[in-house]
């Protein structure tokens, strides 16, 4: 998994997500992180989770295709 974390929250309430989970959700590291979210091993507040899903969708989405 990437060591680069992206703050998708705010400076007051940071919510860090691995960069590859956002820009390459179908990569092994991205897949692993999203799998942990799905099983509850990683808990992300709903607002930030929606933000992460939106970013990931623009980067490749769940099927690896860019969305417009």
Secondary structure, 3 states (H helix, E strand, C coil): CCCCEEECCCCCCCCEEEHHHHHCCCCHHHHHHHHHHHHCCCCCCHHHHHHHHHHHHHHCCCCCCCCC
